[in-house]
Amino acid sequence: MIERMITSDRVMASPAGRAQSMKRWYLVHTKPGGENIAQANLSRQEYEVYLPRVVQPVRRAGRWRERIAALFPRYLFLRLNEGRQSLGPVRSSVGVAGIVRFGFSYAVVPDPIVSGLQAREDPGTGLHRMARPRSLLPGDAVGISAGPFDGLQGIFEREAGADRVIVLLRLLGHEVSVRVPAQFVHAGHPA
């Protein structure tokens, strides 16, 4: 997914044949769960690193909580000052699995992509928040996509707390209101 947004690298040379000093973003592939380790090690080596992070809801001990995770798991962005820095030390840094390539050329991420990601993060926390899906209105047709009612269709009645909703289902010839985790309920019919 992220690799579709980037282009192939071509080093620009000056008329004298020397590489010009310019900054470019590269995509670094990290080891599993190694985004933070790679970011710390690369920053320590004075590379400019950007690791977009997102707040995700997770269920632990029967309760929904938020956790912070990489927006693009196993990837981070590295801005290299070409002519002054080398990609060589990056490849052997702790937490790094490699640098994304297309054939023999390193993949270059256009500046607007990284600046666009940075502009979308919360200015106070530096975190991305996924947009909440539009709220359902009472009477909306819904489909249930997981759990014991997977595949059933019903009518949205109301929210029942932060993580549950009440859906009217037709079961065994009777209409029954059931409490369902909100993440299982989608507008329209399930895919």
Phi and psi in degrees as a GROMACS rama.xvg file:
@    title "Ramachandran Plot"
@    xaxis  label "Phi"
@    yaxis  label "Psi"
@TYPE xy
-66.7996  -29.1404  ILE-2
-68.3468  -18.5144  GLU-3
-72.2576  -19.3541  ARG-4
-87.9176  -0.796121  MET-5
-117.508  164.761  ILE-6
-119.394  171.837  THR-7
-78.2063  148.159  SER-8
-86.2474  135.919  ASP-9
-135.216  120.139  ARG-10
-76.7331  128.559  VAL-11
-84.7559  132.213  MET-12
-111.75  145.405  ALA-13
-79.2389  168.614  SER-14
-55.4735  -31.5874  PRO-15
-78.5709  -3.84746  ALA-16
91.3628  1.17706  GLY-17
-89.148  147.781  ARG-18
-69.6863  133.739  ALA-19
-76.2627  151.517  GLN-20
-81.5558  112.158  SER-21
-148.709  154.514  MET-22
-101.113  134.449  LYS-23
-137.935  147.105  ARG-24
-90.7139  136.367  TRP-25
-121.59  158.576  TYR-26
-103.721  119.756  LEU-27
-102.216  130.063  VAL-28
-94.2298  123.824  HIS-29
-100.126  168.563  THR-30
-72.2627  159.585  LYS-31
-55.2504  125.624  PRO-32
69.2744  12.0075  GLY-33
-100.779  14.0196  GLY-34
-58.9603  -48.1607  GLU-35
-68.3939  -37.8316  ASN-36
-65.5327  -45.9387  ILE-37
-62.4647  -42.5679  ALA-38
-60.3783  -45.6083  GLN-39
-64.0274  -44.3702  ALA-40
-67.9202  -40.0391  ASN-41
-69.9858  -38.1841  LEU-42
-64.2052  -39.4451  SER-43
-61.825  -29.1735  ARG-44
-87.4402  10.341  GLN-45
69.5001  29.5803  GLU-46
-91.0523  147.387  TYR-47
-83.9764  121.868  GLU-48
-125.71  140.126  VAL-49
-128.143  118.323  TYR-50
-117.301  97.2643  LEU-51
-68.4441  132.646  PRO-52
-121.49  153.017  ARG-53
-131.225  149.425  VAL-54
-90.2853  124.987  VAL-55
-122.486  140.232  GLN-56
-78.7864  135.562  PRO-57
-134.742  151.816  VAL-58
-102.99  121.525  ARG-59
-134.289  131.551  ARG-60
52.48  39.4173  ALA-61
77.1469  5.38486  GLY-62
-124.73  148.747  ARG-63
-86.5395  130.852  TRP-64
-134.221  169.3  ARG-65
-105.155  142.79  GLU-66
-132.278  156.588  ARG-67
-101.99  128.095  ILE-68
-137.435  166.747  ALA-69
-67.414  136.121  ALA-70
-63.6411  -38.6876  LEU-71
-118.706  92.1818  PHE-72
-53.2571  133.798  PRO-73
73.4657  14.3666  ARG-74
-133.238  147.279  TYR-75
-147.677  163.535  LEU-76
-103.448  139.926  PHE-77
-127.265  127.021  LEU-78
-100.586  117.041  ARG-79
-103.381  131.237  LEU-80
-88.4468  91.5308  ASN-81
-62.7032  141.727  GLU-82
92.2841  -19.6543  GLY-83
-121.317  -22.7285  ARG-84
-127.201  157.133  GLN-85
-120.103  151.474  SER-86
-80.7461  -12.9372  LEU-87
-52.6417  -53.5043  GLY-88
-64.664  -25.261  PRO-89
-63.7567  -45.2456  VAL-90
-59.2942  -31.4732  ARG-91
-102.747  12.4482  SER-92
-75.5868  146.358  SER-93
-60.9169  132.23  VAL-94
94.3613  -14.0607  GLY-95
-94.6468  130.304  VAL-96
-92.0376  -31.7265  ALA-97
171.2  -178.64  GLY-98
-113.863  132.635  ILE-99
-64.018  133.49  VAL-100
-128.484  156.918  ARG-101
-119.805  102.539  PHE-102
68.6709  -124.084  GLY-103
-94.8888  -3.78891  PHE-104
-102.932  137.422  SER-105
-68.8764  144.431  TYR-106
-77.493  130.345  ALA-107
-105.709  131.298  VAL-108
-95.5591  123.365  VAL-109
-59.6293  140.591  PRO-110
-51.4916  -41.6597  ASP-111
-60.6777  -27.8897  PRO-112
-68.4617  -48.5027  ILE-113
-67.8474  -44.1005  VAL-114
-65.2349  -32.9779  SER-115
-65.2401  -41.2472  GLY-116
-63.9622  -44.0294  LEU-117
-63.9815  -36.0773  GLN-118
-69.7188  -25.9893  ALA-119
-86.4096  -9.84163  ARG-120
-80.2654  156.087  GLU-121
-64.1199  125.125  ASP-122
-63.7974  -28.5735  PRO-123
-78.7915  -40.8584  GLY-124
-105.83  -20.5264  THR-125
76.8947  12.4584  GLY-126
-104.753  151.907  LEU-127
-92.5222  144.603  HIS-128
-122.61  131.508  ARG-129
-73.1715  136.203  MET-130
-63.6296  134.944  ALA-131
-71.6249  140.486  ARG-132
-63.0366  155.979  PRO-133
-56.4455  143.776  ARG-134
-68.9511  141.421  SER-135
-80.6766  147.667  LEU-136
-106.205  147.535  LEU-137
-53.8631  131.783  PRO-138
98.7254  -10.8449  GLY-139
-67.6612  139.414  ASP-140
-72.5265  134.234  ALA-141
-133.702  159.184  VAL-142
-121.974  150.198  GLY-143
-107.759  128.148  ILE-144
-109.435  4.21763  SER-145
-163.506  171.754  ALA-146
83.3685  -168.761  GLY-147
-66.9844  -18.7727  PRO-148
-104.16  18.3846  PHE-149
-52.311  129.422  ASP-150
90.1119  -9.89699  GLY-151
-82.2943  154.863  LEU-152
-116.214  146.462  GLN-153
-155.652  -163.891  GLY-154
-122.034  129.693  ILE-155
-70.1887  130.523  PHE-156
-102.606  -54.9211  GLU-157
-170.742  166.722  ARG-158
-79.201  149.388  GLU-159
-132.143  66.5457  ALA-160
101.289  -172.923  GLY-161
-72.8244  -26.7887  ALA-162
-129.417  12.1044  ASP-163
-134.357  154.151  ARG-164
-134.355  160.239  VAL-165
-103.925  126.403  ILE-166
-123.323  136.553  VAL-167
-88.9669  116.954  LEU-168
-115.873  152.211  LEU-169
-99.7854  108.397  ARG-170
-123.723  126.896  LEU-171
51.4444  40.4699  LEU-172
80.9336  2.48576  GLY-173
-122.875  149  HIS-174
-88.2519  126.709  GLU-175
-130.206  134.655  VAL-176
-86.8872  126.065  SER-177
-124.667  149.169  VAL-178
-93.7235  126.084  ARG-179
-131.859  142.194  VAL-180
-56.512  132.844  PRO-181
-57.7586  -32.6216  ALA-182
-68.3357  -17.3669  GLN-183
-87.7225  -10.0776  PHE-184
-105.701  129.193  VAL-185
-132.411  145.796  HIS-186
-59.8236  141.756  ALA-187
81.7311  -150.771  GLY-188
-104.188  150.573  HIS-189
-64.1345  149.419  PRO-190
